[in-house]
Amino acid sequence: MKTFAFITFGCKVNQYESQALRERFSRNGLTEVDPDAGADVFVLNTCTVTEAATSDAQRTVRRLARLFPFSEITVTGCAADSHGPDFLALPGVRRVVPHAEKAALCDDPRLAPADSAPSIFDLRISRFDHHTRAFLKVEDGCDLNCSFCIIPKVRGTAVSRPLERAVEEARRLVGNGFREIVLTGVHLGSYGKDLSGRSMLAELAERLLAVPGLDRLRLSSLEANELTDPLIGLMAAEPRFCPHLHLPLQSGDDDVLRAMRRRYNSRQYLAACERVAERVAEPSFTADVIVGFPGETDEQFDRTMDLCRRVGFSRIHIFTYSRRRGTDAAGMPDLPGRVKKERRRRLERLSEELSETYARRFVGREVQILLEADGGYTERYLKARVPGAPNTLVRARVERIEHGELLASPA
């Protein structure tokens, strides 16, 4: 019997799709093995959000070809679209499967004509291996066309999963023991616009919260200008809807935001956070920030630092800008590396300070923790440690903070 192994790079969407494809491979009679043990077929689900991500996948291909010369290597994911010929030229690579054909990755082309290939939303999952929280992909593609991002070119325009099929999958995951579901998509805030002409994210969240046995629902990422009143109201009223929002910021300067082609300004971003804080108890805000975007001045970076302080993020995901071929920003004058490194160090220090400040609010208080193999996360997405078995939802009292984690004891 043929064996297979998956190696996944990048975002939650890729992780979901790898899980769905693994289940599809298993249903078609293949046996999954650990990648380190070698496999008849390796599948690399790649990321191309940065040049470094693509290079990382290419290095992995070369390593697998050297260690397992008789294995077949298939490359799919976003980098298969952006760098397909480059991957096909590497040793060991037998197939490069673009995103549009990913859902048929395990199908035998002799058994089905090309025009009947399944769509990306024909993929489904019943579990989420090696995770306590299950990701549920409900949207693919993006219409934003930010100047620094290649993803719309490789994923295409935004497409939503039918609501009933999303609810059906949630029931299946909860029935298989998953306590928390994380809604994910490339551009999650656009969910439903292609189905009904309007955002249906709040409606979807409400339907999922009605699934018997679901203890937590979390959003993976959302644009600040897509925070609707129904969504905020649902989060305020429903304790199982985690009060944590990841709102990509990218910059706190309006001129830089315009150059990035973001669809909000700094005032609108801050106002969105304030609208949430008025109705939701102590919400946790996390964000992506790009440092060293082309043309960013010291004063513009200082505005980003100031906005981060005003929001009071519980965590900041920091990205140092690097040129991405195929994007409009790639043609803009780049900043010196030393400038970008220094700005990153400054933002890292601020991020640690803000994280500590937010976490200290909860010392001496009770929190809810969903335990994983190594610690767990509170409803506000704070890393925490408390005794207990994985996949257990516990109430615990926070005693202190150590190395950025909440240390707690069962309440």
DODREN-649442 format. One line per field, with one value per residue (C-alpha): residue in three letters; x, y, z; residue number from 1. Coordinates in Angstrom, 1 decimal, padded with zeros to 4 digits. Layout:
BEGIN
res Ala | ... .
px X | ... .
py Y | ... .
pz Z | ... .
n NUM | ... .
***
This chain:
BEGIN
res Met | Lys | Thr | Phe | Ala | Phe | Ile | Thr | Phe | Gly | Cys | Lys | Val | Asn | Gln | Tyr | Glu | Ser | Gln | Ala | Leu | Arg | Glu | Arg | Phe | Ser | Arg | Asn | Gly | Leu | Thr | Glu | Val | Asp | Pro | Asp | Ala | Gly | Ala | Asp | Val | Phe | Val | Leu | Asn | Thr | Cys | Thr | Val | Thr | Glu | Ala | Ala | Thr | Ser | Asp | Ala | Gln | Arg | Thr | Val | Arg | Arg | Leu | Ala | Arg | Leu | Phe | Pro | Phe | Ser | Glu | Ile | Thr | Val | Thr | Gly | Cys | Ala | Ala | Asp | Ser | His | Gly | Pro | Asp | Phe | Leu | Ala | Leu | Pro | Gly | Val | Arg | Arg | Val | Val | Pro | His | Ala | Glu | Lys | Ala | Ala | Leu | Cys | Asp | Asp | Pro | Arg | Leu | Ala | Pro | Ala | Asp | Ser | Ala | Pro | Ser | Ile | Phe | Asp | Leu | Arg | Ile | Ser | Arg | Phe | Asp | His | His | Thr | Arg | Ala | Phe | Leu | Lys | Val | Glu | Asp | Gly | Cys | Asp | Leu | Asn | Cys | Ser | Phe | Cys | Ile | Ile | Pro | Lys | Val | Arg | Gly | Thr | Ala | Val | Ser | Arg | Pro | Leu | Glu | Arg | Ala | Val | Glu | Glu | Ala | Arg | Arg | Leu | Val | Gly | Asn | Gly | Phe | Arg | Glu | Ile | Val | Leu | Thr | Gly | Val | His | Leu | Gly | Ser | Tyr | Gly | Lys | Asp | Leu | Ser | Gly | Arg | Ser | Met | Leu | Ala | Glu | Leu | Ala | Glu | Arg | Leu | Leu | Ala | Val | Pro | Gly | Leu | Asp | Arg | Leu | Arg | Leu | Ser | Ser | Leu | Glu | Ala | Asn | Glu | Leu | Thr | Asp | Pro | Leu | Ile | Gly | Leu | Met | Ala | Ala | Glu | Pro | Arg | Phe | Cys | Pro | His | Leu | His | Leu | Pro | Leu | Gln | Ser | Gly | Asp | Asp | Asp | Val | Leu | Arg | Ala | Met | Arg | Arg | Arg | Tyr | Asn | Ser | Arg | Gln | Tyr | Leu | Ala | Ala | Cys | Glu | Arg | Val | Ala | Glu | Arg | Val | Ala | Glu | Pro | Ser | Phe | Thr | Ala | Asp | Val | Ile | Val | Gly | Phe | Pro | Gly | Glu | Thr | Asp | Glu | Gln | Phe | Asp | Arg | Thr | Met | Asp | Leu | Cys | Arg | Arg | Val | Gly | Phe | Ser | Arg | Ile | His | Ile | Phe | Thr | Tyr | Ser | Arg | Arg | Arg | Gly | Thr | Asp | Ala | Ala | Gly | Met | Pro | Asp | Leu | Pro | Gly | Arg | Val | Lys | Lys | Glu | Arg | Arg | Arg | Arg | Leu | Glu | Arg | Leu | Ser | Glu | Glu | Leu | Ser | Glu | Thr | Tyr | Ala | Arg | Arg | Phe | Val | Gly | Arg | Glu | Val | Gln | Ile | Leu | Leu | Glu | Ala | Asp | Gly | Gly | Tyr | Thr | Glu | Arg | Tyr | Leu | Lys | Ala | Arg | Val | Pro | Gly | Ala | Pro | Asn | Thr | Leu | Val | Arg | Ala | Arg | Val | Glu | Arg | Ile | Glu | His | Gly | Glu | Leu | Leu | Ala | Ser | Pro | Ala .
px 000.0 | 001.4 | 002.3 | 002.1 | 003.2 | 002.2 | 004.4 | 002.4 | 003.7 | 001.8 | -001.6 | -004.6 | -006.3 | -003.4 | -003.5 | -007.2 | -006.7 | -003.9 | -006.1 | -008.9 | -006.5 | -005.0 | -008.4 | -009.1 | -005.8 | -006.7 | -010.2 | -008.6 | -006.5 | -003.2 | -001.5 | -000.2 | 003.3 | 005.6 | 007.6 | 010.8 | 010.3 | 010.1 | 007.1 | 006.2 | 004.5 | 005.4 | 002.9 | 004.2 | 001.4 | 003.3 | 003.0 | 004.1 | 003.1 | 006.9 | 009.9 | 011.3 | 008.3 | 008.8 | 012.5 | 011.8 | 009.6 | 012.2 | 014.9 | 012.6 | 012.1 | 015.9 | 016.3 | 013.6 | 015.0 | 018.4 | 017.1 | 014.5 | 015.6 | 012.9 | 010.0 | 007.6 | 007.2 | 004.0 | 004.0 | 000.7 | -000.4 | 000.1 | 003.7 | 002.7 | 000.9 | 003.5 | 006.7 | 005.4 | 008.2 | 010.9 | 009.5 | 009.1 | 012.8 | 013.8 | 014.9 | 012.2 | 009.3 | 006.8 | 003.8 | 003.1 | -000.7 | -002.1 | -004.6 | -007.6 | -006.8 | -005.8 | -009.2 | -008.5 | -005.0 | -005.6 | -008.0 | -006.9 | -007.3 | -008.1 | -011.3 | -012.8 | -012.7 | -011.0 | -014.2 | -015.7 | -012.9 | -014.1 | -014.0 | -012.0 | -015.2 | -015.8 | -013.0 | -014.2 | -012.8 | -014.1 | -011.2 | -008.1 | -005.1 | -002.5 | -004.8 | -007.3 | -009.0 | -010.4 | -010.1 | -013.2 | -012.5 | -015.6 | -014.1 | -011.3 | -009.7 | -009.5 | -010.7 | -008.6 | -005.6 | -003.2 | -000.1 | 002.3 | 000.3 | 000.5 | -002.3 | -005.2 | -003.2 | -002.7 | -006.0 | -008.4 | -011.4 | -013.4 | -015.7 | -017.8 | -018.8 | -022.5 | -023.8 | -025.5 | -022.4 | -020.3 | -022.8 | -022.8 | -019.0 | -019.1 | -021.6 | -019.3 | -016.3 | -018.1 | -019.5 | -015.9 | -014.9 | -013.7 | -014.6 | -013.5 | -013.9 | -011.9 | -013.5 | -010.9 | -010.6 | -008.3 | -010.6 | -013.0 | -014.9 | -016.1 | -018.0 | -021.4 | -021.1 | -020.9 | -023.9 | -026.3 | -024.6 | -023.9 | -021.7 | -023.2 | -020.5 | -022.7 | -025.4 | -022.9 | -021.5 | -025.0 | -025.9 | -022.6 | -023.2 | -026.5 | -024.6 | -025.2 | -021.9 | -019.9 | -018.1 | -016.2 | -016.2 | -013.3 | -012.6 | -009.2 | -008.8 | -011.0 | -010.5 | -011.3 | -013.7 | -015.7 | -016.7 | -020.5 | -022.8 | -024.5 | -021.2 | -020.1 | -023.5 | -023.3 | -019.9 | -021.1 | -024.2 | -022.7 | -020.0 | -019.0 | -018.0 | -014.4 | -013.8 | -010.6 | -010.2 | -007.2 | -007.5 | -004.5 | -003.2 | -000.1 | 000.6 | -000.6 | 000.2 | -002.5 | -000.1 | 001.5 | -001.9 | -002.8 | 000.4 | -000.5 | -004.0 | -005.6 | -009.3 | -009.3 | -007.3 | -005.8 | -008.8 | -011.2 | -009.1 | -009.0 | -012.7 | -013.5 | -011.6 | -013.4 | -016.8 | -015.9 | -014.6 | -017.8 | -019.8 | -017.5 | -015.9 | -012.1 | -011.6 | -008.3 | -007.0 | -004.1 | -002.7 | -000.3 | 002.1 | 004.6 | 007.7 | 009.9 | 007.3 | 008.9 | 009.1 | 008.1 | 009.7 | 010.7 | 007.7 | 005.4 | 006.8 | 006.3 | 002.6 | 002.4 | 004.0 | 001.6 | -001.5 | -000.4 | -000.1 | -003.6 | -005.2 | -003.3 | -002.8 | -002.4 | -000.1 | 001.5 | 002.6 | 005.5 | 006.6 | 009.7 | 008.9 | 010.6 | 010.0 | 007.5 | 007.8 | 004.5 | 003.2 | 003.0 | 005.0 | 008.0 | 008.6 | 008.9 | 012.2 | 013.2 | 014.5 | 018.0 | 018.1 | 019.5 | 016.6 | 014.1 | 015.9 | 016.0 | 012.3 | 011.5 | 013.4 | 011.5 | 008.2 | 009.1 | 009.9 | 006.6 | 004.7 | 006.3 | 005.3 | 001.7 | 001.3 | 002.5 | 000.3 | -002.8 | -002.0 | -001.6 | -005.2 | -006.1 | -003.7 | -005.9 | -008.9 | -010.6 | -010.2 | -011.4 | -008.7 | -008.9 | -006.0 | -003.7 | -000.7 | 001.5 | -000.5 | -003.6 | -005.4 | -007.9 | -011.0 | -009.0 | -006.2 | -003.7 | -001.3 | -001.8 | -000.7 | -002.8 | -002.8 | -005.2 | -005.7 | -005.7 | -009.0 | -010.4 | -012.1 | -011.3 | -011.9 | -008.7 | -007.4 | -004.4 | -001.6 | 001.2 | 002.8 | 006.0 | 007.8 | 004.7 | 002.3 | -000.4 | 000.3 | -003.0 | -004.5 | -007.9 | -010.6 .
py 000.0 | 003.4 | 005.8 | 009.6 | 012.5 | 016.1 | 019.1 | 022.3 | 025.9 | 029.1 | 030.1 | 028.5 | 028.1 | 026.0 | 023.9 | 023.3 | 022.3 | 019.9 | 018.2 | 017.9 | 016.4 | 014.0 | 012.6 | 012.4 | 010.5 | 008.1 | 007.5 | 006.6 | 003.8 | 005.5 | 005.3 | 008.4 | 008.3 | 010.7 | 012.8 | 012.0 | 008.3 | 008.7 | 008.2 | 007.0 | 010.4 | 013.7 | 016.6 | 020.1 | 022.6 | 025.8 | 029.5 | 032.4 | 035.4 | 036.3 | 035.3 | 033.7 | 031.4 | 030.2 | 029.7 | 027.7 | 025.3 | 025.0 | 024.1 | 021.4 | 019.9 | 019.6 | 018.1 | 015.5 | 014.6 | 014.1 | 012.0 | 010.0 | 009.8 | 007.3 | 009.3 | 011.3 | 014.9 | 016.9 | 020.6 | 022.5 | 025.6 | 029.3 | 029.0 | 026.3 | 029.2 | 031.9 | 029.7 | 026.6 | 026.2 | 026.8 | 023.9 | 021.6 | 022.0 | 020.8 | 017.2 | 014.7 | 016.9 | 014.9 | 017.2 | 020.9 | 021.3 | 024.8 | 026.0 | 025.6 | 021.9 | 021.2 | 019.6 | 016.8 | 016.2 | 012.5 | 011.7 | 009.4 | 011.4 | 008.1 | 007.8 | 011.3 | 013.9 | 017.2 | 019.2 | 017.3 | 018.0 | 019.0 | 022.6 | 023.7 | 023.7 | 020.0 | 019.4 | 018.6 | 017.5 | 015.4 | 016.0 | 018.2 | 016.1 | 017.3 | 020.2 | 020.7 | 023.6 | 022.8 | 025.3 | 025.6 | 027.2 | 029.1 | 031.4 | 031.4 | 034.1 | 037.9 | 041.1 | 043.6 | 043.8 | 045.4 | 046.7 | 044.4 | 041.1 | 038.4 | 036.2 | 037.6 | 036.7 | 033.1 | 032.4 | 034.5 | 036.4 | 035.9 | 032.8 | 031.7 | 028.3 | 027.7 | 028.4 | 025.0 | 023.1 | 025.1 | 024.3 | 020.6 | 020.5 | 022.2 | 019.6 | 016.8 | 018.4 | 018.9 | 015.4 | 014.1 | 015.9 | 019.4 | 022.0 | 025.1 | 026.0 | 028.8 | 030.3 | 031.0 | 032.2 | 034.3 | 037.3 | 036.2 | 039.5 | 039.0 | 035.8 | 035.7 | 038.7 | 036.5 | 034.5 | 037.3 | 040.6 | 041.3 | 040.1 | 036.9 | 036.4 | 037.3 | 035.1 | 032.2 | 032.8 | 032.7 | 029.4 | 027.8 | 028.9 | 027.0 | 023.7 | 021.5 | 020.9 | 023.7 | 025.4 | 028.1 | 029.9 | 032.2 | 034.3 | 033.9 | 037.4 | 040.2 | 043.6 | 046.5 | 048.1 | 044.9 | 044.8 | 045.0 | 045.9 | 042.5 | 040.8 | 043.0 | 042.6 | 038.8 | 038.8 | 041.0 | 038.8 | 035.3 | 034.2 | 031.3 | 033.7 | 034.4 | 038.1 | 038.1 | 039.9 | 039.7 | 042.9 | 043.4 | 046.9 | 046.9 | 050.6 | 053.4 | 056.1 | 057.2 | 057.9 | 054.5 | 052.9 | 054.5 | 053.3 | 049.8 | 050.2 | 049.4 | 050.3 | 052.2 | 055.0 | 055.1 | 057.0 | 054.4 | 051.5 | 053.0 | 053.8 | 050.2 | 049.0 | 051.5 | 050.3 | 046.8 | 047.9 | 049.8 | 046.6 | 043.7 | 043.1 | 043.5 | 042.4 | 041.1 | 042.8 | 041.3 | 042.6 | 042.2 | 045.1 | 045.6 | 047.5 | 049.2 | 049.5 | 051.4 | 055.1 | 054.8 | 057.7 | 057.8 | 060.0 | 057.6 | 054.6 | 056.6 | 057.0 | 053.2 | 052.9 | 055.4 | 053.7 | 050.4 | 052.0 | 053.5 | 050.2 | 048.3 | 045.1 | 041.8 | 040.6 | 042.0 | 039.8 | 041.7 | 041.4 | 043.1 | 044.2 | 042.4 | 042.7 | 040.3 | 039.8 | 040.4 | 043.0 | 046.8 | 047.5 | 045.6 | 048.5 | 051.0 | 052.1 | 049.8 | 051.0 | 050.0 | 046.7 | 048.4 | 050.8 | 047.9 | 045.9 | 048.8 | 049.5 | 045.8 | 045.8 | 048.8 | 047.3 | 044.0 | 045.8 | 047.6 | 044.4 | 042.7 | 045.7 | 045.8 | 042.0 | 042.1 | 045.0 | 043.3 | 039.9 | 041.5 | 042.5 | 038.9 | 038.1 | 037.0 | 036.5 | 033.5 | 032.6 | 029.8 | 027.7 | 025.1 | 022.8 | 021.5 | 019.2 | 022.0 | 024.5 | 026.1 | 029.3 | 031.5 | 032.8 | 036.0 | 034.0 | 034.4 | 031.5 | 029.8 | 026.8 | 024.8 | 021.1 | 019.0 | 016.7 | 018.0 | 019.0 | 019.9 | 023.2 | 024.4 | 027.4 | 028.5 | 031.4 | 033.2 | 033.4 | 035.1 | 035.7 | 033.9 | 034.2 | 035.7 | 032.9 | 032.9 | 030.4 | 029.3 | 026.8 | 025.1 | 027.3 .
pz 000.0 | -000.9 | 001.8 | 001.9 | 004.0 | 004.1 | 004.8 | 005.3 | 005.2 | 006.0 | 007.2 | 008.8 | 005.4 | 004.2 | 007.4 | 006.9 | 003.2 | 004.2 | 006.7 | 004.1 | 001.5 | 004.1 | 004.8 | 001.1 | 000.5 | 003.4 | 002.0 | -001.4 | 000.2 | 001.0 | 004.4 | 006.1 | 007.7 | 009.5 | 007.0 | 008.8 | 008.1 | 004.4 | 002.1 | -001.3 | -002.0 | -000.3 | -000.7 | 000.0 | 000.6 | 000.1 | 001.0 | -001.2 | 001.0 | 001.1 | -001.0 | 002.1 | 002.4 | -001.2 | -000.6 | 002.5 | 000.5 | -002.2 | 000.4 | 001.8 | -001.7 | -002.1 | 001.3 | 000.7 | -002.8 | -001.1 | 001.8 | -000.1 | -003.8 | -004.7 | -003.4 | -005.6 | -004.6 | -005.4 | -004.8 | -004.4 | -002.5 | -003.4 | -004.4 | -007.0 | -008.8 | -008.3 | -008.9 | -010.7 | -013.2 | -010.5 | -008.5 | -011.5 | -012.2 | -008.8 | -008.2 | -007.2 | -008.1 | -010.2 | -010.2 | -009.5 | -008.8 | -009.0 | -006.5 | -008.9 | -009.1 | -005.5 | -004.6 | -007.1 | -005.9 | -005.0 | -007.8 | -010.6 | -013.9 | -015.6 | -013.6 | -014.0 | -016.9 | -016.1 | -016.3 | -013.4 | -011.0 | -007.5 | -006.3 | -003.3 | -001.2 | -002.0 | 000.4 | 003.9 | 007.2 | 010.1 | 012.5 | 012.9 | 013.5 | 016.1 | 017.1 | 020.0 | 018.2 | 014.8 | 011.9 | 009.7 | 006.3 | 005.0 | 002.4 | -000.2 | -002.3 | -001.8 | -003.5 | -001.6 | -003.9 | -001.3 | -003.0 | -001.0 | -001.4 | -004.1 | -002.7 | -004.8 | -007.9 | -006.8 | -004.9 | -007.1 | -006.0 | -002.8 | -002.8 | 000.1 | 001.3 | 001.4 | 004.9 | 005.4 | 004.4 | 006.9 | 009.7 | 008.7 | 009.0 | 012.4 | 013.6 | 012.4 | 014.2 | 017.4 | 017.2 | 017.0 | 020.2 | 019.2 | 021.8 | 019.8 | 016.2 | 014.6 | 011.5 | 008.8 | 005.3 | 003.1 | 003.5 | 006.2 | 006.3 | 002.8 | 003.7 | 002.1 | -000.3 | -003.3 | -002.0 | -001.0 | -001.8 | 001.8 | 004.7 | 006.3 | 008.9 | 011.8 | 010.5 | 010.1 | 013.6 | 015.1 | 013.3 | 014.5 | 018.1 | 017.9 | 017.2 | 020.3 | 022.1 | 020.7 | 023.6 | 021.8 | 018.5 | 017.4 | 014.4 | 012.8 | 011.2 | 010.2 | 008.6 | 011.0 | 008.6 | 008.3 | 012.0 | 011.7 | 014.6 | 014.4 | 014.8 | 017.7 | 019.3 | 019.1 | 020.6 | 023.5 | 024.1 | 023.7 | 026.1 | 023.9 | 021.1 | 022.1 | 022.8 | 020.7 | 017.4 | 015.1 | 013.1 | 010.7 | 011.1 | 008.9 | 009.6 | 011.8 | 009.3 | 006.8 | 003.9 | 004.3 | 004.5 | 001.2 | -000.4 | 000.8 | -000.6 | 002.7 | 002.9 | 006.2 | 007.9 | 011.4 | 012.8 | 011.4 | 012.8 | 016.2 | 016.1 | 015.2 | 018.3 | 020.5 | 019.2 | 020.3 | 023.7 | 024.4 | 024.2 | 024.8 | 028.2 | 028.0 | 024.4 | 023.2 | 020.1 | 018.1 | 014.8 | 012.0 | 011.4 | 008.6 | 009.5 | 006.8 | 004.0 | 001.1 | 001.8 | 005.4 | 007.4 | 011.0 | 011.7 | 010.0 | 011.9 | 015.2 | 014.3 | 014.0 | 017.5 | 018.9 | 017.5 | 018.8 | 022.3 | 022.0 | 021.0 | 023.7 | 021.7 | 023.5 | 020.8 | 017.6 | 014.8 | 013.2 | 009.6 | 008.2 | 004.7 | 001.9 | -001.8 | -003.3 | -007.0 | -008.8 | -006.4 | -007.1 | -004.0 | -005.4 | -007.7 | -004.9 | -003.4 | -000.6 | 002.8 | 004.1 | 006.0 | 009.1 | 009.3 | 009.1 | 011.7 | 014.2 | 013.7 | 014.2 | 017.5 | 018.7 | 017.8 | 019.4 | 022.7 | 022.6 | 021.7 | 024.8 | 027.0 | 025.7 | 026.0 | 029.6 | 030.5 | 029.0 | 030.7 | 034.1 | 034.1 | 034.8 | 037.7 | 040.6 | 038.4 | 036.9 | 033.2 | 031.0 | 029.4 | 026.7 | 027.4 | 024.7 | 024.8 | 025.9 | 028.0 | 026.5 | 025.6 | 027.4 | 025.7 | 025.0 | 023.4 | 026.2 | 026.5 | 029.9 | 031.9 | 034.4 | 035.3 | 033.3 | 030.3 | 026.7 | 025.2 | 028.7 | 029.2 | 032.7 | 034.9 | 036.6 | 038.7 | 037.4 | 040.0 | 038.1 | 034.7 | 033.7 | 030.4 | 028.8 | 030.0 | 032.6 | 035.3 | 036.9 | 039.3 | 038.9 | 040.4 .
n 1 | 2 | 3 | 4 | 5 | 6 | 7 | 8 | 9 | 10 | 11 | 12 | 13 | 14 | 15 | 16 | 17 | 18 | 19 | 20 | 21 | 22 | 23 | 24 | 25 | 26 | 27 | 28 | 29 | 30 | 31 | 32 | 33 | 34 | 35 | 36 | 37 | 38 | 39 | 40 | 41 | 42 | 43 | 44 | 45 | 46 | 47 | 48 | 49 | 50 | 51 | 52 | 53 | 54 | 55 | 56 | 57 | 58 | 59 | 60 | 61 | 62 | 63 | 64 | 65 | 66 | 67 | 68 | 69 | 70 | 71 | 72 | 73 | 74 | 75 | 76 | 77 | 78 | 79 | 80 | 81 | 82 | 83 | 84 | 85 | 86 | 87 | 88 | 89 | 90 | 91 | 92 | 93 | 94 | 95 | 96 | 97 | 98 | 99 | 100 | 101 | 102 | 103 | 104 | 105 | 106 | 107 | 108 | 109 | 110 | 111 | 112 | 113 | 114 | 115 | 116 | 117 | 118 | 119 | 120 | 121 | 122 | 123 | 124 | 125 | 126 | 127 | 128 | 129 | 130 | 131 | 132 | 133 | 134 | 135 | 136 | 137 | 138 | 139 | 140 | 141 | 142 | 143 | 144 | 145 | 146 | 147 | 148 | 149 | 150 | 151 | 152 | 153 | 154 | 155 | 156 | 157 | 158 | 159 | 160 | 161 | 162 | 163 | 164 | 165 | 166 | 167 | 168 | 169 | 170 | 171 | 172 | 173 | 174 | 175 | 176 | 177 | 178 | 179 | 180 | 181 | 182 | 183 | 184 | 185 | 186 | 187 | 188 | 189 | 190 | 191 | 192 | 193 | 194 | 195 | 196 | 197 | 198 | 199 | 200 | 201 | 202 | 203 | 204 | 205 | 206 | 207 | 208 | 209 | 210 | 211 | 212 | 213 | 214 | 215 | 216 | 217 | 218 | 219 | 220 | 221 | 222 | 223 | 224 | 225 | 226 | 227 | 228 | 229 | 230 | 231 | 232 | 233 | 234 | 235 | 236 | 237 | 238 | 239 | 240 | 241 | 242 | 243 | 244 | 245 | 246 | 247 | 248 | 249 | 250 | 251 | 252 | 253 | 254 | 255 | 256 | 257 | 258 | 259 | 260 | 261 | 262 | 263 | 264 | 265 | 266 | 267 | 268 | 269 | 270 | 271 | 272 | 273 | 274 | 275 | 276 | 277 | 278 | 279 | 280 | 281 | 282 | 283 | 284 | 285 | 286 | 287 | 288 | 289 | 290 | 291 | 292 | 293 | 294 | 295 | 296 | 297 | 298 | 299 | 300 | 301 | 302 | 303 | 304 | 305 | 306 | 307 | 308 | 309 | 310 | 311 | 312 | 313 | 314 | 315 | 316 | 317 | 318 | 319 | 320 | 321 | 322 | 323 | 324 | 325 | 326 | 327 | 328 | 329 | 330 | 331 | 332 | 333 | 334 | 335 | 336 | 337 | 338 | 339 | 340 | 341 | 342 | 343 | 344 | 345 | 346 | 347 | 348 | 349 | 350 | 351 | 352 | 353 | 354 | 355 | 356 | 357 | 358 | 359 | 360 | 361 | 362 | 363 | 364 | 365 | 366 | 367 | 368 | 369 | 370 | 371 | 372 | 373 | 374 | 375 | 376 | 377 | 378 | 379 | 380 | 381 | 382 | 383 | 384 | 385 | 386 | 387 | 388 | 389 | 390 | 391 | 392 | 393 | 394 | 395 | 396 | 397 | 398 | 399 | 400 | 401 | 402 | 403 | 404 | 405 | 406 | 407 | 408 | 409 | 410 | 411 .
***
